[in-house]
Amino acid sequence: MNPLHLLPGWALGKGPLVSIAATLSARVLDLPGYPGMPCGSSFDDAVDKLASALPAPCALGGWSLGAVLALATAARHPEKVARLVLIAGTPCFVARSDWPHGLPHDELATFEAALAGLSETGAPADPAALSSDLARTRSRFVGNFCRGSKQPRETHRTLLALADPLPSLNVLRTGLAWLREVDLRDELHAVRCPTLLLHGATDPLMPLAAAETLAERLPQTCLSVLDGVAHAPFIEESGACQHRIAEFLR
């Protein structure tokens, strides 16, 4: 079995994925810009750096922003990725005129504006105040995507309790910019490996239609929909996620 490497979502770090990774004997990687991974000068550069750090061949998985990076890596470096696991994945995070299956632009802009109002060298001058503001922004972002969960408050608390320390303000801004700008729809034809899509039926951040589009356009794809689950299926239905990933990797 090819070793599984997992990429986390925006602002939360590796912590939320540690438990499911342990049951799958998987390795959780840092997102670009976090302590274990260089940021890269652009999204394209970050994908290339990620690919260079992976063994070949491997199984690569990701959640949310991590799924976008994993999908881009599989398309651009197919020799590195033998199997692909996308948890709450999408080829295009933000809705566009020809893509209704993304987050409305105004919703993402709200979080970008919150970060734009902060400065690591200016106001707020107090580092503790900056950290508190960033933590509140992260909490709002997580609360927003827990809305479709059967137990939104519990899922929200669990994710924040498991989250790693926040990265720099610049890394957070860069991640949101990637979510706004990146559109991989024209690259899906380059993905050659079998793919598992794990998606919550009530995900308010990434509509199920995004995963259905991936299922139609990617080769050898299995779409596994989890009823009553929002954006963090590995927390909300951890047993089912573990089982389905393990079966896929056999």
WOVENPE-V931064 format. One line per field, one symbol per residue. ss: DSSP state (@ for helix, = for strand, . for the rest). phi: phi as a letter, one per 20 degrees, with the letter a starting at -180 (. if undefined). A space follows every 10 residues. Layout:
ss = ???
phi = ???
//
This chain:
ss = ...====... ....@@@@@@ @@@...===. .......... ..@@@@@@@@ @@@....=== ===.@@@@@@ @@@@@@.... =======... .=.=.=..=. ..=.@@@@@@ @@@@@@.... ......@@@@ @@@@@@@@@@ @@@@@..... .@@@@@@@@@ @@......@@ @@@@@@@@@@ @.=.@@@@@@ ...======= .......@@@ @@@@@@@... ======.... ..@@@@.@@@ @@@@@@@@@.
phi = .ffedddeef mdmfgfefff fffdlddeef fgnegebffn eaggffffff gfeefcebec cbdlgfffff fffffecffe debccddleb ebfdfcgdbe ecfggfffff ffffffedbf ddffffgfff ffffffffff ffgfeefeff cffffgffff feffgfffgf ffffffffff efcdgfdffe fdegcdddbf fdfeedgggf fffgffdefl ddededfmde ecffefcfff fgffffffef
//
